[in-house]
Amino acid sequence: MPGLLALVGGDEFNAGNEEQDRMLAAAAGRGPAFVVPTAAARQKPDVSVAHATRWFQQFGIDLQELPVLKRTDANSAAIAERARAGGFFYLVGGDPGLVAQVLRGSAVWSAMFQAWRDGAALAGSSAGAMALCSHTLVRATWPNRFNRRSADALGLLPKTAVLPHFDSFGHRWVESAQAAAPGLILLGIDERSAALWDGARWLAAGPGAVTVVNRSKVARFTSGQEISGLRRPASMLPKQ
């Protein structure tokens, strides 16, 4: 049975994330727990790993780094073997396009997916959450960071794109994202908040809100509420 899945809106490993991170820790499967710093590969990944490690110690989780920073890492048989045995994965935030570029169609992502299907807990924050969907929203024009276009991502959540940091700036992506990819469900997640799939339903967690935008329909959900309007996670990896 698949494990708990958490899509976090950003500002991970800081106060305010306790609700979803406590649930993730409780849902961790057997095997090592990994922090995956791919999104931070160009932004001091060692700092992200150290931050994550310190934060999850309070929940009884001893994180190890799964060192996937480039495409050769993602296709390493040795790293994929480590990932396949994992019971917990957390994809950090950072570059919203890099995670998909590095992991999409790789041996390591296949191993992580299979471990999740076998009960491992899986989480991504900000860029990490974006990459877990069918599409990730990347910058369309420079230097305007609010004008977004869609790019293929890892495909765990079909026909969906995450808008992280929705309460601070992610809400400004809605118009361009709808224009670029009108068929996608847009999942706006506030910082330090999460959309959680528990195997049967989607739930909101954290101090902020989760907003589902499906064309002209907009629905907002707060901690403990069941989220409607989202698809179930994929049971099989799409061909990549």
KEKE-890728 format. One line per 4 residues: for each residue z, y, x of N, C-alpha, C. Coordinates in steps of 0.05 Angstrom, whole numbers, padded with zeros to 5 digits, always signed. Each point is the difference from the previous one (the first is absolute). Example, Ala and Ser with C-alpha at 12.3 -4.5 7.8 and 13.67 -1.06 7.14 Angstrom:
2
+00156 -00114 +00264 +00000 +00024 -00018 +00000 +00024 +00018; -00014 +00021 -00007 +00001 +00024 +00016 +00014 +00022 -00015
//
This chain:
240
+00000 -00024 +00017 +00000 +00024 -00017 +00000 +00025 +00018; -00016 +00020 -00007 -00001 +00024 +00017 +00027 +00014 +00001; +00004 +00014 +00022 +00025 +00015 +00004 -00001 +00027 -00013; +00022 +00015 +00003 +00001 +00027 -00010 -00020 +00018 +00015
-00013 +00017 -00014 -00020 +00019 +00011 +00010 +00028 -00006; +00001 +00017 +00020 +00009 +00028 -00004 -00020 +00019 +00012; -00009 +00019 -00017 -00017 +00022 +00009 +00017 +00025 -00001; +00005 +00012 +00024 +00019 +00022 +00003 -00016 +00026 +00005
+00011 +00022 -00011 -00015 +00025 +00000 +00003 +00016 +00026; +00014 -00009 +00020 +00003 +00014 +00025 +00028 +00009 +00006; +00004 +00011 +00023 +00026 +00008 +00011 +00018 -00025 +00001; -00011 -00022 +00010 +00014 -00025 +00002 +00022 +00001 +00021
+00018 -00020 -00002 +00022 -00003 +00020 +00019 +00024 +00001; +00002 +00014 -00022 +00018 +00023 -00002 +00016 -00003 -00026; +00022 +00015 -00001 +00017 +00000 -00023 -00016 +00006 -00026; +00006 -00014 -00021 -00015 +00002 -00025 -00017 -00025 -00005
-00005 -00016 +00021 -00015 -00024 -00003 +00017 -00025 -00005; +00026 +00004 -00003 +00018 -00023 -00002 -00007 -00020 -00022; -00007 +00010 -00024 -00004 -00017 -00023 -00021 -00021 +00006; -00024 +00008 +00007 -00022 -00019 +00005 +00004 -00016 +00025
+00012 +00012 +00021 +00004 -00015 +00025 +00022 -00021 -00002; +00019 +00005 -00017 +00021 -00020 -00005 -00013 -00024 -00015; -00017 +00006 -00018 -00014 -00021 -00015 -00019 -00016 +00018; -00014 +00014 +00018 -00017 -00014 +00019 +00016 -00019 +00018
+00022 +00010 +00010 +00017 -00016 +00018 +00010 -00025 -00014; +00008 +00003 -00025 +00010 -00022 -00015 -00022 -00021 -00006; -00025 +00010 -00001 -00022 -00018 -00007 -00014 -00011 +00025; +00010 +00006 +00024 -00012 -00010 +00024 -00001 -00030 +00000
-00023 -00011 +00008 -00002 -00029 +00002 +00011 -00011 +00026; -00002 -00026 +00003 +00008 -00013 +00025 -00020 +00008 +00022; +00009 +00003 +00024 -00017 +00007 +00022 +00006 +00028 +00010; -00013 +00008 +00021 +00006 +00027 +00012 -00009 +00022 -00018
+00014 +00023 +00004 -00007 +00025 -00015 -00015 +00018 +00019; -00022 +00011 -00009 -00018 +00016 +00017 -00003 +00028 -00010; -00001 +00019 +00018 -00010 +00027 -00005 -00028 +00001 +00013; -00019 +00010 -00015 -00028 +00000 +00008 -00009 +00030 +00004
-00002 +00009 +00026 -00004 +00029 +00005 -00029 +00008 +00002; -00018 -00015 -00012 -00029 +00006 +00003 -00007 +00029 -00007; +00011 +00010 -00022 -00007 +00027 -00009 +00008 +00022 +00020; +00020 -00007 +00017 +00011 +00019 +00019 -00011 -00004 +00028
-00021 -00016 +00003 -00011 -00007 +00026 -00007 +00024 +00017; -00008 +00022 -00013 -00007 +00024 +00015 +00022 +00021 +00000; +00024 -00008 -00010 +00022 +00019 -00004 +00026 -00012 +00008; +00002 -00010 +00024 +00026 -00011 +00011 +00010 -00023 -00017
-00014 -00022 +00000 +00009 -00023 -00017 +00027 -00010 +00008; +00008 +00003 +00025 +00027 -00009 +00009 +00022 +00015 -00015; -00005 +00025 -00006 +00020 +00016 -00015 +00002 -00011 -00029; -00022 -00006 -00012 +00001 -00012 -00027 +00014 -00027 -00001
-00005 -00016 +00021 +00014 -00026 +00001 +00030 +00004 +00003; +00008 +00018 +00018 +00029 +00004 +00004 +00013 +00011 -00025; -00013 +00018 -00014 +00010 +00012 -00024 +00004 -00022 -00022; -00020 -00016 -00003 +00001 -00022 -00020 +00022 -00019 +00007
+00002 -00007 +00025 +00020 -00020 +00009 +00029 +00010 -00006; +00005 +00025 +00007 +00027 +00011 -00005 +00005 +00001 -00030; -00019 +00008 -00016 +00004 +00004 -00029 +00007 -00027 -00013; -00015 -00021 +00006 +00004 -00025 -00015 +00024 -00016 +00009
+00012 +00007 +00022 +00024 -00013 +00009 +00022 +00002 -00021; +00001 +00022 -00015 +00021 +00003 -00020 -00003 -00019 -00023; -00024 -00011 -00003 -00005 -00020 -00022 -00001 -00028 +00011; +00009 -00004 +00024 +00002 -00027 +00012 -00027 -00011 +00009
-00020 +00017 +00005 -00026 -00009 +00009 -00004 +00009 +00029; -00005 -00020 +00017 -00006 +00006 +00028 -00030 -00001 +00004; -00012 +00023 +00001 -00029 +00002 +00002 -00010 -00005 +00029; -00023 -00013 +00001 -00016 -00003 +00025 -00026 +00015 -00004
-00012 +00009 +00021 -00026 +00013 -00002 -00022 -00022 -00001; -00018 +00004 -00019 -00025 -00016 +00001 -00020 +00019 +00012; -00007 -00004 +00025 -00015 +00020 +00016 -00030 +00000 -00006; -00007 +00012 -00023 -00028 +00001 -00008 -00009 +00029 +00000
-00011 +00009 +00022 -00008 +00028 +00003 -00030 +00004 +00002; -00015 -00021 +00006 -00029 +00002 +00002 -00012 -00026 -00011; -00027 +00000 -00002 -00014 -00022 -00012 +00004 -00026 +00015; +00001 +00001 +00026 +00004 -00025 +00016 +00028 -00012 -00006
+00020 +00017 -00005 +00026 -00010 -00008 -00002 -00014 -00027; -00014 +00012 -00018 -00002 -00011 -00027 -00014 -00027 -00001; -00016 -00006 +00020 -00014 -00025 +00001 +00012 -00019 +00020; +00023 +00006 +00010 +00014 -00017 +00019 +00011 -00024 -00014
-00007 -00024 +00010 +00011 -00025 -00012 +00030 -00001 +00003; +00010 +00009 +00022 +00029 -00002 +00005 +00016 +00018 -00019; -00010 +00025 -00004 +00013 +00018 -00018 -00002 -00009 -00029; -00024 -00011 -00007 -00003 -00011 -00027 +00019 -00023 -00005
+00004 -00017 +00020 +00019 -00022 -00003 +00028 +00010 -00005; +00008 +00021 +00014 +00026 +00012 -00004 +00002 +00011 -00029; -00021 +00014 -00009 +00000 +00012 -00026 +00002 -00022 -00022; -00013 -00022 +00004 -00001 -00021 -00021 +00028 -00011 -00005
+00018 +00002 +00020 +00027 -00010 -00003 +00019 +00021 -00011; -00010 +00024 -00005 +00018 +00022 -00007 +00011 -00002 -00028; +00024 +00012 -00004 +00012 +00001 -00026 +00003 +00028 -00011; -00009 +00020 +00016 +00003 +00029 -00008 -00019 +00016 +00017
-00015 +00018 -00014 -00019 +00017 +00014 +00003 +00029 -00011; +00000 +00019 +00018 +00001 +00028 -00009 -00021 +00015 +00017; -00021 +00010 -00014 -00021 +00016 +00012 +00008 +00030 -00001; +00003 +00012 +00023 +00009 +00028 +00001 -00022 +00019 -00008
+00008 +00026 -00003 -00019 +00021 -00006 -00013 +00011 +00024; -00020 +00017 -00004 -00015 +00012 +00022 -00028 +00007 -00008; -00020 -00012 +00013 -00028 +00005 -00004 -00010 -00016 -00024; -00009 +00013 -00022 -00008 -00015 -00024 -00025 -00017 +00003
-00016 +00005 +00019 -00024 -00017 +00004 +00003 -00021 +00021; +00018 +00003 +00018 +00002 -00017 +00023 +00009 -00028 -00007; +00019 -00003 -00018 +00010 -00026 -00007 -00022 -00018 -00011; -00016 +00011 -00018 -00023 -00016 -00011 -00020 -00006 +00022
-00006 +00019 +00017 -00019 -00005 +00022 +00009 -00023 +00018; +00025 +00000 +00006 +00011 -00020 +00019 +00004 -00027 -00013; +00011 -00001 -00024 +00009 -00025 -00012 -00021 -00013 -00019; -00018 +00015 -00011 -00018 -00011 -00021 -00016 -00023 +00011
+00002 -00023 -00014 -00015 -00023 +00008 +00010 -00014 +00025; +00024 +00006 +00009 +00009 -00011 +00025 +00018 -00024 -00004; +00004 -00014 +00023 +00017 -00024 -00001 +00029 +00007 -00006; +00009 +00022 +00010 +00028 +00008 -00005 +00004 +00007 -00029
-00018 +00016 -00012 +00003 +00006 -00028 -00001 -00025 -00018; -00018 -00018 +00006 -00001 -00025 -00015 +00027 -00015 +00002; +00012 +00000 +00024 +00026 -00014 +00004 +00022 +00014 -00016; +00000 +00027 +00000 +00020 +00015 -00014 -00003 -00005 -00030
-00025 +00000 -00010 -00005 -00005 -00028 +00010 -00027 -00008; -00006 -00021 +00016 +00009 -00027 -00007 +00030 -00002 +00001; +00013 +00014 +00019 +00029 +00000 +00001 +00012 +00012 -00025; -00012 +00023 -00009 +00009 +00012 -00025 -00004 -00018 -00023
-00023 -00014 -00001 -00005 -00019 -00022 +00021 -00022 -00001; +00011 -00006 +00024 +00020 -00021 +00002 +00029 +00010 -00003; +00003 +00026 -00006 +00026 +00010 -00007 +00011 +00022 +00018; -00015 +00008 +00021 +00010 +00022 +00017 -00001 +00026 -00015
+00019 +00018 +00006 +00000 +00027 -00011 -00020 +00017 +00016; -00014 +00017 -00014 -00021 +00016 +00012 +00002 +00029 -00010; +00001 +00019 +00019 +00002 +00028 -00008 -00018 +00017 +00018; -00010 +00022 -00012 -00015 +00020 +00015 +00009 +00027 -00009
+00002 +00019 +00018 +00007 +00027 -00007 -00022 +00019 +00007; -00006 +00019 -00017 -00021 +00021 +00005 -00026 -00014 +00008; -00009 +00004 +00025 -00025 -00013 +00009 +00001 -00030 -00003; +00024 -00012 +00005 +00003 -00029 -00003 -00004 -00008 -00029
+00011 +00015 -00019 -00004 -00006 -00028 -00029 +00004 -00009; -00013 +00021 +00011 -00027 +00006 -00007 -00018 -00024 +00008; +00005 -00011 +00024 -00017 -00021 +00011 +00002 -00026 -00016; +00022 -00004 -00014 +00004 -00025 -00014 -00017 -00001 -00026
-00011 +00022 -00008 -00016 +00001 -00025 -00029 -00007 +00007; -00017 +00000 -00021 -00028 -00005 +00004 -00014 +00022 +00015; +00011 +00025 -00003 -00012 +00023 +00013 +00022 +00018 +00011; -00006 +00013 +00023 +00018 +00020 +00011 -00015 +00026 +00000
+00015 +00022 -00004 -00012 +00026 -00002 +00002 +00015 +00027; -00023 +00005 +00012 -00001 +00013 +00026 -00012 +00028 -00003; +00004 +00016 +00021 -00009 +00028 -00001 -00030 +00001 -00003; -00010 +00016 -00019 -00029 +00001 -00005 -00013 +00023 +00017
+00015 +00021 +00003 -00011 +00023 +00015 +00022 +00011 +00019; -00009 +00011 +00021 +00019 +00012 +00020 -00003 +00030 -00001; +00023 +00015 +00000 +00027 -00009 +00003 +00015 -00004 -00026; -00013 +00001 -00023 +00013 -00003 -00026 +00012 -00027 -00003
+00026 -00003 +00001 +00013 -00026 -00002 +00005 -00009 -00029; -00007 +00017 -00019 +00004 -00007 -00028 -00025 -00011 -00013; -00023 +00003 +00013 -00025 -00010 -00011 -00004 -00028 +00011; +00001 -00020 -00018 +00001 -00028 +00007 -00024 -00016 -00010
-00007 -00020 +00015 -00020 -00020 -00008 +00012 -00028 +00003; -00011 -00019 -00013 +00011 -00027 +00001 -00014 -00017 +00022; +00015 -00018 +00012 -00010 -00019 +00019 +00012 -00027 -00006; -00015 -00021 +00006 +00010 -00027 -00006 +00026 -00005 +00016
+00019 -00013 -00014 +00026 -00007 +00013 +00004 -00030 -00001; +00025 -00009 -00001 +00006 -00028 +00003 -00002 -00016 -00026; +00001 +00013 -00023 -00007 -00014 -00025 +00022 -00015 -00014; +00025 +00005 +00007 +00021 -00015 -00014 +00004 +00010 -00028
-00003 +00026 -00005 +00002 +00011 -00027 -00028 +00009 -00009; -00013 -00014 -00018 -00028 +00005 -00007 -00004 +00027 -00014; -00024 +00012 +00005 -00009 +00024 -00014 +00021 +00022 -00001; +00014 +00003 +00023 +00022 +00019 +00001 +00001 +00015 +00026
+00008 +00025 +00000 +00005 +00015 +00024 +00027 +00015 -00003; +00016 -00001 +00021 +00026 +00013 +00000 -00003 +00029 +00009; +00014 +00018 -00014 +00003 +00028 +00009 +00030 +00003 +00008; +00006 -00002 +00026 +00027 +00002 +00009 +00010 +00028 +00000
+00026 +00004 +00005 +00011 +00027 +00001 -00008 +00016 -00024; +00000 -00013 -00024 -00012 +00012 -00023 +00014 +00025 -00009; +00027 +00001 +00005 +00015 +00023 -00008 -00003 +00024 +00018; -00008 -00005 +00025 -00003 +00022 +00019 -00029 +00009 +00003
-00019 -00018 +00005 -00028 +00008 +00002 -00020 -00020 -00011; +00008 -00025 -00005 -00019 -00020 -00010 -00013 +00007 -00026; +00014 +00015 -00017 -00011 +00008 -00026 -00025 +00017 +00003; -00003 +00012 +00024 -00023 +00017 +00005 -00025 -00016 +00006
+00003 -00026 +00003 -00023 -00018 +00005 -00014 -00010 -00025; +00013 +00004 -00023 -00010 -00013 -00024 -00028 +00008 -00007; -00006 +00025 +00000 -00027 +00010 -00009 -00022 -00012 +00018; +00003 +00002 +00026 -00022 -00010 +00018 -00001 -00030 -00001
+00022 -00014 -00003 +00000 -00029 -00001 -00014 -00009 -00025; +00005 +00013 -00022 -00013 -00008 -00025 -00030 +00005 +00001; -00008 +00021 +00014 -00028 +00006 +00002 -00014 -00019 +00018; +00013 -00008 +00022 -00012 -00019 +00020 +00000 -00028 -00010
+00020 -00008 -00015 +00002 -00028 -00009 +00011 -00001 -00028; -00016 +00007 -00020 +00010 +00002 -00028 +00010 -00026 -00012; -00008 -00022 +00012 +00009 -00026 -00012 +00027 -00010 +00010; +00013 +00015 +00018 +00025 -00009 +00011 +00024 +00009 -00017
+00020 -00016 -00001 +00027 +00008 -00010 +00013 +00014 +00023; +00011 +00024 -00004 +00014 +00015 +00021 +00030 -00003 -00005; +00013 -00009 +00021 +00029 -00006 -00001 +00015 +00021 +00017; +00011 +00020 -00013 +00014 +00021 +00014 +00030 -00008 +00003
+00009 +00000 +00025 +00028 -00009 +00005 +00014 +00022 +00015; +00023 +00009 -00011 +00016 +00021 +00013 +00012 -00011 +00026; +00008 +00018 +00018 +00013 -00007 +00024 +00027 -00014 -00006; +00006 -00020 +00017 +00025 -00016 -00002 +00002 -00015 -00027
-00023 -00005 -00012 -00001 -00014 -00025 -00021 -00022 +00002; -00001 -00019 -00019 -00017 -00023 +00003 -00009 -00012 -00026; -00023 -00013 +00001 -00009 -00017 -00022 +00004 -00029 +00011; +00015 -00016 -00015 +00008 -00027 +00008 -00013 -00021 -00018
-00013 -00020 +00012 -00010 -00023 -00016 +00020 -00023 +00005; +00012 -00010 -00021 +00020 -00021 +00004 -00010 -00028 -00008; -00026 -00002 -00003 -00012 -00025 -00007 -00008 -00002 -00030; +00011 +00018 -00016 -00006 +00000 -00028 -00007 +00028 -00011
+00010 +00020 +00014 -00004 +00028 -00011 +00003 +00020 +00023; -00009 +00024 -00005 +00003 +00023 +00018 +00024 +00016 -00009; +00017 +00008 +00019 +00024 +00016 -00006 +00000 +00024 +00019; +00011 +00022 -00010 +00004 +00024 +00016 +00028 -00001 +00012
+00002 +00011 +00025 +00026 +00001 +00014 +00001 +00025 +00016; +00025 +00008 +00006 +00004 +00024 +00017 +00005 +00025 -00015; +00006 +00022 +00014 +00008 +00025 -00013 -00022 +00015 -00013; -00025 -00005 +00007 -00023 +00014 -00011 -00013 -00016 -00023
-00026 +00004 -00002 -00015 -00013 -00022 -00025 -00013 +00010; -00011 -00017 -00017 -00026 -00013 +00004 -00018 +00009 -00022; -00023 +00010 +00007 -00019 +00011 -00019 -00026 -00016 +00000; -00009 -00010 -00023 -00025 -00015 -00002 -00021 +00018 -00013
-00022 +00005 +00014 -00021 +00016 -00010 -00025 -00018 -00004; -00008 -00003 -00025 -00023 -00017 -00006 -00019 +00017 -00017; -00020 +00012 +00014 -00018 +00020 -00012 +00017 +00023 -00012; -00001 +00004 -00026 +00015 +00022 -00012 +00028 -00007 -00008
+00008 -00025 +00003 +00026 -00009 -00008 +00020 +00002 +00024; +00022 +00013 -00004 +00020 +00004 +00021 +00027 -00010 -00012; +00014 -00018 +00015 +00026 -00009 -00009 +00019 +00000 +00024; +00025 +00008 -00005 +00020 +00004 +00021 +00023 -00018 -00005
+00010 -00013 +00021 +00022 -00020 -00002 +00021 +00006 +00021; +00025 -00003 -00008 +00023 +00004 +00018 +00015 -00025 +00004; +00020 +00001 +00018 +00014 -00024 +00009 +00009 -00018 -00023; -00006 -00026 +00003 +00008 -00020 -00019 -00020 -00004 -00023
-00019 +00018 -00003 -00020 -00003 -00022 -00022 -00018 +00009; -00010 -00015 -00019 -00023 -00017 +00004 -00025 +00017 +00001; -00017 -00004 +00019 -00025 +00016 +00004 -00022 -00013 -00015; -00013 +00014 -00018 -00024 -00011 -00014 -00025 +00013 +00012
-00023 -00013 -00004 -00025 +00010 +00008 -00009 -00008 +00028; +00015 -00017 +00013 -00008 -00010 +00026 -00009 -00029 -00002; -00018 -00008 +00018 -00009 -00028 +00001 +00020 -00017 +00015; -00002 -00026 -00004 +00015 -00019 +00015 -00012 -00002 +00029
+00017 -00005 +00020 -00011 -00004 +00027 -00019 -00024 +00000; -00018 +00000 +00019 -00020 -00021 +00002 +00013 -00026 +00008; -00010 -00021 -00011 +00010 -00027 +00007 -00015 -00012 +00024; -00023 +00012 +00006 -00016 -00009 +00023 -00011 +00025 +00014
-00004 -00003 +00026 -00011 +00023 +00014 -00029 +00003 -00007; -00009 +00025 -00005 -00029 +00004 -00004 -00015 -00004 +00026; -00025 -00007 -00002 -00017 -00003 +00024 -00003 +00027 +00014; +00005 +00000 +00026 +00000 +00025 +00015 -00017 -00003 +00025
//
